[in-house]
Amino acid sequence: MATNKSRLVEMGVVPELAKELATMETATKIASIATVATADATDATTAAALANALKARLNALITALKA
């Protein structure tokens, strides 16, 4: 499957510009990911909730970087 960057190169956009545009797109996706609003852990139950919230945000960041 073609990436946005490869499509820009195919359309004749200068590769350096394509790289810059792809980076901007990724930065926009990352900027749209919310911060973790879960309260600090004070016991095992809240520690598990915080760990799950952190995992979800980390996976969202990884997905945005792969795009």
N, C-alpha and C positions, 0 to 999 in steps of 0.2 A: 504494500500500500504506500502510495506516495505521501511524503510529508509536505507540509506547507512550504518548507525551504526548498525541497526538490521541485515543487510546482513552480515556485518563483524562478528558479534557475531555468526550468524548461520554457518559461514564458519570456526568457531573455533578460531577466533582471540580473544585474551584475552580482556575482556570487558574494562579494563582500557585503553588498546591500541586503542580499537575501539572508545572510547570517545575522546582520543587525536586526532586520525585521523579525526573524525567528526568535531572537533573544528578547526583543521587546514583547512579543506575544507571550513567551514563557514568563517574563517578569509580570505581565498583566495578570496571568493566571495565578501566579504565586501571590500577588498583592491582594487578590480577591479571596484568598483563604483566610478564614477568620482565626483569630487567636483563641487559645484555649481558655474558656471562661469557667471551667470547673474549679471549685474551691480547693485550696490546699488540703492535702490529706491529713487527717487527724486520727484515723483508725484504719483497720484493714478494709472496711467497706468503702470509705472515701479514697483510700489508696488505689483500690481496684478501679473505681470510677475515673480517677485521674489518669491512671495508666491507659485505660481504654480511650479516653479523650485524646491523650497524647498520641496514641497509635493511629487514631483516625486522622489527626492533622498531619502526622508524618507521612502516612500513605497518600494523602492529598498532595503534599509537596512533591513526593517522589513521582506521582502521576503527572503533575504539571511539568516537572523537569524532563520527563521522557517525551513529552509532546513536541 
